[in-house]
Amino acid sequence: MYLISGLGNPHNKFTGTRHNVGFMVADRLVTGAEGKFESICQSLVSKTRRCKRTVLIAKPQTYMNHSGTSIRALMDGHSLEHSELLVIYDDVDIPFGRIRLRERGGSGGHKGMNSIIAALGSKEFARLRIGIGKSGSKPDLSSFVLDEFDKKERKLLNTILDFSVEIVDSILLHGMGKSMTNYNKLEATNLQLN
C-alpha cells in the first residue's frame, strides 16, 4: 500500500490558495479514481486503486503546521514504511509551474514538512514539490502563500495539476528512480506566464 498525502489547510477560506496546492492534487487523484474521502486519523482519506495498486490518498485536517500528527497516525495505523509515503506540497523556492521530485531531504523551511519530519523522526520519504514562486511585490511570505493564485496562474493551474497526477501515476507504475529521471529533467511543465 502507498500513502499519498497532499498538504494544505482545512476549511473553505483556504480553498484555492497557493498553500493548498497539495490538497488540489489529492482531490484530483481521488476524482480520477472515482473515490471519496472519509474522516480517519485527523485526515480526509480515500482508499482506492490507482495504476493497479491500493493507495491511501490523504488530506491532513490538522492545519499545515501540524501535518505530521495525522500522517504519523495513518502510517502507524496501516503499518506503512517511510518508503511507502509520498508527500505533495507547495514550494516558494521553485518557480511557478515547475515541479520537483525527491526521494528524501530536509524541509527547506516548509513548516508542514518540518512537522512531518519531526513526527516520523526521519527525512527518508518521497516528496513532490510544486513550485508556486515568490512574489517580489509581497515580501510577507505568509500572505503570499495564503493568497489565491493570480489570474495568469489560474489559467495554467489545471495543466499543472494534471501534470502532477501524471507524475504520481508514474511513481506508482515505475518507481521513484525512473520517475525522477523522466520528470526532473524536464525542468518545468514547459509553461510560460507570458
C-alpha positions as CSV (number, residue, x, y, z in Angstrom):
1,M,0.0,0.0,0.0
2,Y,1.1,3.6,-0.7
3,L,0.1,6.7,1.3
4,I,-0.1,9.8,-0.9
5,S,-0.6,12.9,1.2
6,G,-1.3,16.4,-0.2
7,L,-0.7,19.2,2.3
8,G,-2.9,22.2,2.9
9,N,-5.2,23.8,5.4
10,P,-8.8,22.7,6.0
11,H,-11.9,25.0,5.7
12,N,-13.3,26.8,2.7
13,K,-11.4,30.1,3.3
14,F,-8.2,28.3,2.3
15,T,-9.6,26.6,-0.8
16,G,-7.8,27.9,-3.9
17,T,-4.8,29.3,-2.0
18,R,-1.2,28.6,-3.1
19,H,-0.6,26.8,0.2
20,N,-3.4,24.3,-0.7
21,V,-2.0,23.0,-4.0
22,G,-1.2,19.7,-2.3
23,F,-4.9,19.3,-1.4
24,M,-5.8,20.2,-5.0
25,V,-3.7,17.3,-6.4
26,A,-5.1,14.9,-3.8
27,D,-8.7,16.0,-4.9
28,R,-7.8,15.3,-8.5
29,L,-6.3,11.9,-7.7
30,V,-9.5,10.8,-5.9
31,T,-11.8,12.2,-8.5
32,G,-9.8,10.5,-11.2
33,A,-10.2,7.2,-9.4
34,E,-13.9,7.8,-8.7
35,G,-13.2,7.6,-5.0
36,K,-14.5,9.5,-2.0
37,F,-13.0,10.9,1.2
38,E,-13.8,9.8,4.7
39,S,-12.5,11.1,8.1
40,I,-9.7,8.9,9.5
41,C,-6.9,9.8,11.9
42,Q,-7.4,13.6,11.6
43,S,-7.3,13.4,7.8
44,L,-9.7,13.1,5.0
45,V,-8.7,9.8,3.4
46,S,-9.7,7.9,0.3
47,K,-8.6,4.2,-0.1
48,T,-8.7,3.5,-3.8
49,R,-6.9,1.8,-6.7
50,R,-4.6,3.6,-9.0
51,C,-2.3,2.0,-11.5
52,K,-3.2,-1.5,-10.2
53,R,-2.1,-0.5,-6.7
54,T,-4.0,0.1,-3.5
55,V,-3.4,3.7,-2.3
56,L,-4.5,5.9,0.5
57,I,-4.9,9.5,-0.6
58,A,-4.9,11.8,2.4
59,K,-5.6,15.5,3.2
60,P,-4.5,16.1,6.8
61,Q,-7.0,18.2,8.7
62,T,-4.6,19.4,11.4
63,Y,-3.6,22.6,9.6
64,M,-0.4,22.8,7.6
65,N,2.0,23.3,10.6
66,H,0.8,20.1,12.3
67,S,0.6,17.8,9.3
68,G,2.9,15.3,10.8
69,T,0.4,14.3,13.5
70,S,-2.1,12.9,11.1
71,I,0.4,11.4,8.7
72,R,2.2,9.6,11.5
73,A,-1.2,8.2,12.7
74,L,-2.1,7.0,9.2
75,M,1.3,5.3,8.7
76,D,1.2,3.6,12.1
77,G,-2.5,2.6,11.6
78,H,-1.7,0.9,8.3
79,S,1.8,-0.4,9.2
80,L,3.4,1.6,6.4
81,E,7.1,2.1,5.9
82,H,8.7,5.5,5.1
83,S,9.4,4.2,1.6
84,E,5.6,4.0,1.1
85,L,4.9,7.7,1.7
86,L,4.7,10.4,-0.9
87,V,4.0,14.0,0.3
88,I,2.8,16.6,-2.2
89,Y,3.2,20.3,-1.3
90,D,3.8,23.9,-2.4
91,D,7.4,25.3,-2.6
92,V,8.0,29.0,-2.8
93,D,11.6,28.4,-3.8
94,I,10.6,26.7,-7.1
95,P,9.2,29.0,-9.9
96,F,5.5,28.7,-10.6
97,G,4.8,25.8,-13.0
98,R,7.9,23.8,-12.1
99,I,7.7,20.5,-10.3
100,R,10.5,18.6,-8.4
101,L,10.6,15.0,-7.2
102,R,13.0,13.9,-4.4
103,E,13.4,10.6,-2.6
104,R,14.4,12.3,0.7
105,G,15.7,15.5,2.1
106,G,15.1,18.4,4.5
107,S,12.1,20.6,4.9
108,G,13.5,23.7,3.0
109,G,11.9,25.7,5.8
110,H,8.4,24.4,4.9
111,K,6.5,24.2,8.2
112,G,4.3,21.3,7.1
113,M,7.4,19.3,6.1
114,N,9.1,20.3,9.4
115,S,6.1,18.7,11.2
116,I,6.2,15.5,9.2
117,I,10.0,15.1,9.6
118,A,9.7,15.6,13.4
119,A,6.7,13.2,13.7
120,L,8.4,10.5,11.7
121,G,11.9,11.1,13.0
122,S,13.1,10.7,9.5
123,K,13.8,12.6,6.3
124,E,13.7,9.4,4.3
125,F,10.4,9.7,2.4
126,A,9.5,10.9,-1.1
127,R,8.1,14.3,-1.9
128,L,6.6,16.1,-4.9
129,R,7.2,19.8,-4.7
130,I,5.0,22.1,-6.8
131,G,6.5,25.5,-7.5
132,I,4.4,28.5,-6.5
133,G,7.2,31.0,-6.9
134,K,7.9,34.0,-4.8
135,S,6.2,37.3,-5.3
136,G,8.5,40.3,-5.5
137,S,5.5,42.5,-4.7
138,K,4.6,40.6,-1.5
139,P,7.5,40.4,0.9
140,D,5.3,38.8,3.6
141,L,5.6,35.1,2.8
142,S,2.6,34.1,4.9
143,S,0.3,36.5,3.0
144,F,1.7,35.2,-0.3
145,V,1.1,31.5,0.3
146,L,-2.3,32.1,1.8
147,D,-3.4,34.2,-1.2
148,E,-5.2,32.7,-4.1
149,F,-3.4,32.1,-7.4
150,D,-3.5,35.2,-9.6
151,K,-5.3,35.4,-12.9
152,K,-2.4,34.3,-15.0
153,E,-1.5,31.4,-12.7
154,R,-5.1,30.2,-12.6
155,K,-5.1,29.8,-16.4
156,L,-2.3,27.3,-16.1
157,L,-3.3,25.6,-12.8
158,N,-5.3,22.8,-14.3
159,T,-2.4,21.8,-16.5
160,I,-0.1,21.8,-13.5
161,L,-2.5,19.7,-11.5
162,D,-2.9,17.2,-14.4
163,F,0.9,17.0,-14.8
164,S,1.2,16.3,-11.1
165,V,-1.3,13.5,-11.3
166,E,0.7,12.1,-14.3
167,I,3.9,12.1,-12.1
168,V,2.1,10.3,-9.2
169,D,0.9,7.6,-11.6
170,S,4.4,7.3,-13.0
171,I,5.7,6.7,-9.4
172,L,3.1,4.0,-8.8
173,L,3.9,2.3,-12.1
174,H,7.6,2.8,-12.5
175,G,9.0,3.8,-9.0
176,M,10.7,7.0,-7.9
177,G,14.1,6.5,-9.7
178,K,12.7,6.3,-13.2
179,S,10.1,9.0,-12.5
180,M,12.8,11.4,-11.2
181,T,14.8,10.7,-14.4
182,N,11.8,11.2,-16.6
183,Y,10.3,14.3,-15.0
184,N,13.0,16.2,-13.2
185,K,15.0,16.5,-16.4
186,L,12.1,18.4,-17.9
187,E,13.0,21.3,-15.5
188,A,9.4,22.5,-15.8
189,T,6.0,21.8,-17.2
190,N,7.2,24.0,-20.1
191,L,4.6,26.5,-19.1
192,Q,5.2,30.2,-19.6
193,L,3.3,33.1,-17.9
194,N,3.7,35.3,-21.0
